[in-house]
Amino acid sequence: MLPSLIRSRTHLASTIASRSRCATAFGRPLSTKVSPSPTLLQDKENGFGFIRSNPRDPKPRKHGVTEIRGPYYSAYGRRHLEDVLETMGSHIDGLKFAGGSFSLFPEKALREMIDIAHKHGVYVSTGGFMEHLLTHPEVMTVVDRYLQKCKDVGFDVVELSSGFLSFPPDDWLRLVERVHSYGLKAKPELGIQFGAGGDTAASDLETAGSSDPSKVVHLGKRFIDAGVERMMIESEGITENVKSWRTDVIQSILKDLPLEKVMFEAADPAVFNWYIREFGIDVNLFVDHSQIVQLTCLRSGIWGMADTFGKVVSYRE
């Protein structure tokens, strides 16, 4: 058989297998999805449904999307993930393996975690590993092999960050197009801080300097035009590893980019408390998996800090 035909059939088989897997919040058909039971707070007859709370849209959501961090600062596997999703799965939209953490897993363990996420209607995203790939020789080949393997193991979303790199916008858009050509969703990560993404000390980031928020807005508009569903806003230089928060940057971004098109890194209770207080329950947030209960209490309006307790409300059915 001709090598080109073999490659074509292999690619087709991989595509069919990937599409037949369980669903994500990005529109693939659900084959083995777990039907979520109503939470006690939703149960008006036999639970706590008589208590006031903010109603949430069912998944897949476009507003109020919550993405949680996978194993990175702490190691865990399918059993812990199953526990998290059995209890809080209806409140979790996405699971992100930060950086290149997923490449350290045995393939079987990674596939099991991805399958568990899909079973609970949770999409799965890579972290910003693309930054490492872009430093390679033969970068076009390396990127293609990476994307094919990400698709093969079941990823839905590929994050594209460049916090450590000088990367031309047109090349970034070409990379978005390439990700989409594999049937994956591109999620560019944008920020104002050069050197962001490595938990660098605030003093070192300050020395490196930051860019104008208009750069984020301009790129964001181009990504939306290119079919990007959602962009991640890097917290370093804005609310992380800074001497004072740059809330002006956040306001500038949301002045010109639609709320549903951006997700803010907010893996700190004080930070996600501020986002909910300022923009309400529909803001999209990325938090650590250990913070999902606290964030959901805040979104629901049943708990909070001194400045949000009893103040997070909504007006909807």
Contacts in CASP RR format, 6 or more apart in sequence:
PFRMAT RR
TARGET T0000
AUTHOR 0000-0000-0000
METHOD contacts of the structure
MODEL  1
MLPSLIRSRTHLASTIASRSRCATAFGRPLSTKVSPSPTLLQDKENGFGF
IRSNPRDPKPRKHGVTEIRGPYYSAYGRRHLEDVLETMGSHIDGLKFAGG
SFSLFPEKALREMIDIAHKHGVYVSTGGFMEHLLTHPEVMTVVDRYLQKC
KDVGFDVVELSSGFLSFPPDDWLRLVERVHSYGLKAKPELGIQFGAGGDT
AASDLETAGSSDPSKVVHLGKRFIDAGVERMMIESEGITENVKSWRTDVI
QSILKDLPLEKVMFEAADPAVFNWYIREFGIDVNLFVDHSQIVQLTCLRS
GIWGMADTFGKVVSYRE
11 148 0 8 1.000
14 148 0 8 1.000
14 151 0 8 1.000
14 152 0 8 1.000
15 151 0 8 1.000
15 183 0 8 1.000
17 152 0 8 1.000
18 151 0 8 1.000
18 152 0 8 1.000
18 154 0 8 1.000
19 28 0 8 1.000
19 29 0 8 1.000
20 31 0 8 1.000
21 28 0 8 1.000
21 31 0 8 1.000
21 115 0 8 1.000
21 118 0 8 1.000
21 154 0 8 1.000
22 30 0 8 1.000
22 31 0 8 1.000
22 32 0 8 1.000
22 33 0 8 1.000
22 115 0 8 1.000
22 118 0 8 1.000
22 119 0 8 1.000
22 121 0 8 1.000
23 29 0 8 1.000
23 30 0 8 1.000
23 31 0 8 1.000
23 33 0 8 1.000
23 118 0 8 1.000
23 121 0 8 1.000
24 60 0 8 1.000
24 118 0 8 1.000
24 121 0 8 1.000
24 122 0 8 1.000
24 123 0 8 1.000
24 124 0 8 1.000
24 156 0 8 1.000
25 59 0 8 1.000
25 60 0 8 1.000
25 61 0 8 1.000
25 65 0 8 1.000
25 93 0 8 1.000
25 94 0 8 1.000
25 121 0 8 1.000
25 122 0 8 1.000
25 123 0 8 1.000
26 60 0 8 1.000
26 123 0 8 1.000
26 156 0 8 1.000
26 157 0 8 1.000
26 185 0 8 1.000
26 229 0 8 1.000
27 60 0 8 1.000
28 156 0 8 1.000
30 121 0 8 1.000
32 118 0 8 1.000
32 119 0 8 1.000
33 118 0 8 1.000
33 119 0 8 1.000
33 120 0 8 1.000
33 121 0 8 1.000
34 119 0 8 1.000
34 120 0 8 1.000
34 121 0 8 1.000
36 89 0 8 1.000
36 90 0 8 1.000
36 120 0 8 1.000
39 90 0 8 1.000
40 47 0 8 1.000
40 48 0 8 1.000
40 49 0 8 1.000
41 47 0 8 1.000
41 48 0 8 1.000
41 49 0 8 1.000
41 51 0 8 1.000
41 53 0 8 1.000
41 300 0 8 1.000
41 302 0 8 1.000
42 49 0 8 1.000
43 49 0 8 1.000
44 50 0 8 1.000
51 302 0 8 1.000
52 301 0 8 1.000
52 302 0 8 1.000
53 300 0 8 1.000
53 301 0 8 1.000
53 302 0 8 1.000
54 281 0 8 1.000
54 299 0 8 1.000
54 300 0 8 1.000
54 301 0 8 1.000
54 312 0 8 1.000
54 313 0 8 1.000
54 314 0 8 1.000
55 314 0 8 1.000
55 316 0 8 1.000
55 317 0 8 1.000
56 64 0 8 1.000
56 91 0 8 1.000
56 281 0 8 1.000
56 299 0 8 1.000
56 300 0 8 1.000
57 63 0 8 1.000
57 64 0 8 1.000
59 90 0 8 1.000
59 93 0 8 1.000
59 121 0 8 1.000
60 93 0 8 1.000
60 121 0 8 1.000
61 93 0 8 1.000
62 260 0 8 1.000
63 259 0 8 1.000
63 260 0 8 1.000
63 282 0 8 1.000
63 284 0 8 1.000
64 93 0 8 1.000
64 281 0 8 1.000
64 282 0 8 1.000
64 283 0 8 1.000
64 284 0 8 1.000
64 285 0 8 1.000
64 299 0 8 1.000
65 93 0 8 1.000
65 94 0 8 1.000
65 230 0 8 1.000
65 263 0 8 1.000
65 284 0 8 1.000
65 285 0 8 1.000
66 91 0 8 1.000
66 92 0 8 1.000
66 93 0 8 1.000
66 94 0 8 1.000
66 284 0 8 1.000
66 285 0 8 1.000
66 286 0 8 1.000
66 287 0 8 1.000
66 292 0 8 1.000
66 295 0 8 1.000
66 296 0 8 1.000
66 299 0 8 1.000
67 92 0 8 1.000
67 93 0 8 1.000
67 94 0 8 1.000
67 95 0 8 1.000
67 96 0 8 1.000
67 125 0 8 1.000
67 263 0 8 1.000
67 284 0 8 1.000
67 285 0 8 1.000
67 286 0 8 1.000
67 287 0 8 1.000
68 84 0 8 1.000
68 92 0 8 1.000
68 94 0 8 1.000
68 95 0 8 1.000
68 96 0 8 1.000
68 286 0 8 1.000
68 287 0 8 1.000
68 288 0 8 1.000
68 289 0 8 1.000
68 291 0 8 1.000
68 292 0 8 1.000
69 96 0 8 1.000
69 98 0 8 1.000
69 267 0 8 1.000
69 286 0 8 1.000
69 287 0 8 1.000
69 288 0 8 1.000
69 289 0 8 1.000
70 76 0 8 1.000
70 81 0 8 1.000
70 95 0 8 1.000
70 96 0 8 1.000
70 97 0 8 1.000
70 98 0 8 1.000
70 101 0 8 1.000
70 289 0 8 1.000
71 77 0 8 1.000
71 97 0 8 1.000
71 101 0 8 1.000
72 97 0 8 1.000
72 98 0 8 1.000
72 99 0 8 1.000
72 101 0 8 1.000
73 288 0 8 1.000
74 290 0 8 1.000
76 289 0 8 1.000
77 109 0 8 1.000
77 113 0 8 1.000
78 109 0 8 1.000
78 112 0 8 1.000
78 113 0 8 1.000
78 116 0 8 1.000
81 95 0 8 1.000
81 113 0 8 1.000
81 116 0 8 1.000
81 117 0 8 1.000
82 116 0 8 1.000
84 92 0 8 1.000
84 289 0 8 1.000
84 292 0 8 1.000
85 92 0 8 1.000
85 116 0 8 1.000
85 117 0 8 1.000
85 119 0 8 1.000
85 120 0 8 1.000
85 122 0 8 1.000
86 120 0 8 1.000
88 292 0 8 1.000
88 293 0 8 1.000
88 296 0 8 1.000
89 120 0 8 1.000
89 121 0 8 1.000
89 122 0 8 1.000
91 292 0 8 1.000
91 296 0 8 1.000
91 299 0 8 1.000
92 120 0 8 1.000
92 122 0 8 1.000
92 292 0 8 1.000
93 122 0 8 1.000
93 123 0 8 1.000
94 117 0 8 1.000
94 122 0 8 1.000
94 123 0 8 1.000
94 124 0 8 1.000
94 125 0 8 1.000
95 113 0 8 1.000
95 117 0 8 1.000
95 122 0 8 1.000
95 123 0 8 1.000
95 124 0 8 1.000
95 125 0 8 1.000
96 124 0 8 1.000
96 125 0 8 1.000
96 126 0 8 1.000
96 127 0 8 1.000
96 159 0 8 1.000
96 286 0 8 1.000
97 124 0 8 1.000
97 125 0 8 1.000
97 126 0 8 1.000
97 127 0 8 1.000
98 127 0 8 1.000
98 128 0 8 1.000
99 126 0 8 1.000
99 127 0 8 1.000
99 128 0 8 1.000
99 129 0 8 1.000
100 126 0 8 1.000
100 127 0 8 1.000
100 128 0 8 1.000
100 129 0 8 1.000
100 132 0 8 1.000
101 127 0 8 1.000
102 110 0 8 1.000
102 126 0 8 1.000
102 127 0 8 1.000
102 129 0 8 1.000
103 129 0 8 1.000
105 113 0 8 1.000
107 153 0 8 1.000
110 153 0 8 1.000
111 153 0 8 1.000
111 154 0 8 1.000
114 124 0 8 1.000
114 153 0 8 1.000
114 154 0 8 1.000
114 155 0 8 1.000
117 123 0 8 1.000
117 124 0 8 1.000
118 124 0 8 1.000
118 154 0 8 1.000
123 156 0 8 1.000
123 157 0 8 1.000
123 185 0 8 1.000
124 154 0 8 1.000
124 155 0 8 1.000
124 156 0 8 1.000
124 157 0 8 1.000
125 155 0 8 1.000
125 156 0 8 1.000
125 157 0 8 1.000
125 158 0 8 1.000
125 159 0 8 1.000
125 187 0 8 1.000
126 150 0 8 1.000
126 155 0 8 1.000
126 157 0 8 1.000
126 158 0 8 1.000
126 159 0 8 1.000
127 159 0 8 1.000
127 161 0 8 1.000
128 159 0 8 1.000
128 160 0 8 1.000
128 161 0 8 1.000
128 189 0 8 1.000
129 146 0 8 1.000
129 159 0 8 1.000
130 143 0 8 1.000
130 146 0 8 1.000
130 158 0 8 1.000
130 159 0 8 1.000
130 160 0 8 1.000
130 161 0 8 1.000
130 175 0 8 1.000
131 161 0 8 1.000
131 162 0 8 1.000
131 163 0 8 1.000
131 164 0 8 1.000
131 165 0 8 1.000
133 139 0 8 1.000
133 142 0 8 1.000
133 143 0 8 1.000
133 146 0 8 1.000
134 143 0 8 1.000
134 162 0 8 1.000
134 165 0 8 1.000
134 167 0 8 1.000
135 165 0 8 1.000
136 142 0 8 1.000
143 175 0 8 1.000
143 178 0 8 1.000
144 178 0 8 1.000
147 158 0 8 1.000
147 178 0 8 1.000
147 179 0 8 1.000
147 182 0 8 1.000
147 184 0 8 1.000
148 182 0 8 1.000
150 158 0 8 1.000
150 182 0 8 1.000
150 184 0 8 1.000
151 182 0 8 1.000
151 183 0 8 1.000
151 184 0 8 1.000
155 184 0 8 1.000
156 184 0 8 1.000
156 185 0 8 1.000
157 184 0 8 1.000
157 185 0 8 1.000
157 186 0 8 1.000
157 187 0 8 1.000
158 179 0 8 1.000
158 184 0 8 1.000
158 185 0 8 1.000
158 186 0 8 1.000
158 187 0 8 1.000
159 187 0 8 1.000
159 188 0 8 1.000
159 189 0 8 1.000
159 232 0 8 1.000
160 172 0 8 1.000
160 175 0 8 1.000
160 176 0 8 1.000
160 179 0 8 1.000
160 186 0 8 1.000
160 187 0 8 1.000
160 188 0 8 1.000
160 189 0 8 1.000
161 188 0 8 1.000
161 189 0 8 1.000
161 197 0 8 1.000
161 232 0 8 1.000
161 234 0 8 1.000
162 172 0 8 1.000
162 189 0 8 1.000
163 189 0 8 1.000
163 191 0 8 1.000
163 193 0 8 1.000
163 194 0 8 1.000
163 195 0 8 1.000
163 196 0 8 1.000
163 197 0 8 1.000
163 234 0 8 1.000
164 194 0 8 1.000
164 195 0 8 1.000
164 196 0 8 1.000
164 197 0 8 1.000
164 198 0 8 1.000
169 219 0 8 1.000
169 222 0 8 1.000
172 188 0 8 1.000
172 219 0 8 1.000
173 222 0 8 1.000
173 223 0 8 1.000
173 226 0 8 1.000
175 186 0 8 1.000
176 186 0 8 1.000
176 188 0 8 1.000
176 223 0 8 1.000
176 226 0 8 1.000
176 227 0 8 1.000
176 228 0 8 1.000
177 226 0 8 1.000
179 185 0 8 1.000
179 186 0 8 1.000
180 186 0 8 1.000
180 227 0 8 1.000
185 229 0 8 1.000
186 223 0 8 1.000
186 228 0 8 1.000
187 228 0 8 1.000
187 229 0 8 1.000
187 230 0 8 1.000
187 231 0 8 1.000
187 232 0 8 1.000
188 219 0 8 1.000
188 220 0 8 1.000
188 223 0 8 1.000
188 228 0 8 1.000
188 231 0 8 1.000
188 232 0 8 1.000
189 231 0 8 1.000
189 232 0 8 1.000
189 233 0 8 1.000
189 234 0 8 1.000
190 216 0 8 1.000
190 219 0 8 1.000
190 220 0 8 1.000
190 231 0 8 1.000
190 232 0 8 1.000
190 233 0 8 1.000
190 234 0 8 1.000
191 211 0 8 1.000
191 216 0 8 1.000
191 233 0 8 1.000
191 234 0 8 1.000
191 236 0 8 1.000
191 237 0 8 1.000
191 238 0 8 1.000
192 210 0 8 1.000
192 211 0 8 1.000
192 212 0 8 1.000
192 213 0 8 1.000
192 215 0 8 1.000
192 216 0 8 1.000
192 234 0 8 1.000
192 237 0 8 1.000
192 238 0 8 1.000
192 246 0 8 1.000
192 249 0 8 1.000
193 205 0 8 1.000
193 208 0 8 1.000
193 209 0 8 1.000
193 210 0 8 1.000
193 211 0 8 1.000
193 234 0 8 1.000
193 236 0 8 1.000
193 237 0 8 1.000
193 238 0 8 1.000
194 208 0 8 1.000
194 209 0 8 1.000
194 210 0 8 1.000
194 211 0 8 1.000
195 205 0 8 1.000
195 208 0 8 1.000
195 236 0 8 1.000
196 205 0 8 1.000
196 234 0 8 1.000
196 236 0 8 1.000
196 237 0 8 1.000
197 234 0 8 1.000
197 236 0 8 1.000
198 236 0 8 1.000
199 236 0 8 1.000
199 241 0 8 1.000
200 208 0 8 1.000
200 236 0 8 1.000
200 241 0 8 1.000
201 241 0 8 1.000
202 241 0 8 1.000
202 242 0 8 1.000
202 243 0 8 1.000
205 236 0 8 1.000
205 237 0 8 1.000
205 241 0 8 1.000
205 242 0 8 1.000
206 242 0 8 1.000
206 243 0 8 1.000
210 237 0 8 1.000
213 248 0 8 1.000
213 249 0 8 1.000
213 252 0 8 1.000
213 253 0 8 1.000
214 252 0 8 1.000
216 233 0 8 1.000
216 249 0 8 1.000
216 252 0 8 1.000
216 253 0 8 1.000
217 252 0 8 1.000
217 253 0 8 1.000
217 256 0 8 1.000
217 257 0 8 1.000
220 228 0 8 1.000
220 231 0 8 1.000
220 257 0 8 1.000
220 261 0 8 1.000
221 256 0 8 1.000
221 257 0 8 1.000
223 231 0 8 1.000
224 257 0 8 1.000
224 258 0 8 1.000
224 261 0 8 1.000
228 261 0 8 1.000
229 261 0 8 1.000
230 260 0 8 1.000
230 261 0 8 1.000
230 262 0 8 1.000
230 263 0 8 1.000
230 284 0 8 1.000
231 257 0 8 1.000
231 261 0 8 1.000
231 262 0 8 1.000
231 263 0 8 1.000
232 262 0 8 1.000
232 263 0 8 1.000
232 264 0 8 1.000
232 265 0 8 1.000
232 286 0 8 1.000
233 250 0 8 1.000
233 253 0 8 1.000
233 262 0 8 1.000
233 263 0 8 1.000
233 264 0 8 1.000
233 265 0 8 1.000
234 265 0 8 1.000
235 264 0 8 1.000
235 265 0 8 1.000
235 266 0 8 1.000
235 267 0 8 1.000
235 271 0 8 1.000
236 242 0 8 1.000
237 246 0 8 1.000
238 245 0 8 1.000
238 246 0 8 1.000
238 249 0 8 1.000
238 250 0 8 1.000
239 245 0 8 1.000
239 246 0 8 1.000
239 265 0 8 1.000
239 266 0 8 1.000
239 268 0 8 1.000
239 271 0 8 1.000
239 274 0 8 1.000
240 265 0 8 1.000
240 268 0 8 1.000
240 271 0 8 1.000
245 274 0 8 1.000
247 274 0 8 1.000
247 278 0 8 1.000
250 264 0 8 1.000
250 278 0 8 1.000
253 262 0 8 1.000
254 262 0 8 1.000
254 279 0 8 1.000
259 279 0 8 1.000
259 282 0 8 1.000
259 283 0 8 1.000
259 284 0 8 1.000
260 282 0 8 1.000
260 284 0 8 1.000
262 284 0 8 1.000
263 284 0 8 1.000
263 285 0 8 1.000
263 286 0 8 1.000
264 275 0 8 1.000
264 283 0 8 1.000
264 284 0 8 1.000
264 285 0 8 1.000
264 286 0 8 1.000
265 286 0 8 1.000
266 272 0 8 1.000
266 275 0 8 1.000
266 285 0 8 1.000
266 286 0 8 1.000
266 287 0 8 1.000
267 286 0 8 1.000
267 287 0 8 1.000
267 288 0 8 1.000
267 291 0 8 1.000
269 291 0 8 1.000
269 294 0 8 1.000
269 305 0 8 1.000
270 305 0 8 1.000
272 285 0 8 1.000
272 287 0 8 1.000
272 291 0 8 1.000
272 295 0 8 1.000
272 298 0 8 1.000
273 298 0 8 1.000
273 304 0 8 1.000
273 305 0 8 1.000
273 307 0 8 1.000
273 308 0 8 1.000
275 283 0 8 1.000
275 285 0 8 1.000
276 283 0 8 1.000
276 295 0 8 1.000
276 298 0 8 1.000
276 299 0 8 1.000
276 308 0 8 1.000
276 312 0 8 1.000
277 307 0 8 1.000
277 308 0 8 1.000
277 311 0 8 1.000
277 312 0 8 1.000
280 312 0 8 1.000
281 299 0 8 1.000
281 301 0 8 1.000
281 312 0 8 1.000
281 314 0 8 1.000
285 295 0 8 1.000
287 295 0 8 1.000
294 303 0 8 1.000
297 303 0 8 1.000
297 304 0 8 1.000
298 304 0 8 1.000
298 308 0 8 1.000
298 312 0 8 1.000
299 312 0 8 1.000
301 310 0 8 1.000
301 312 0 8 1.000
301 313 0 8 1.000
303 309 0 8 1.000
304 310 0 8 1.000
304 312 0 8 1.000
END
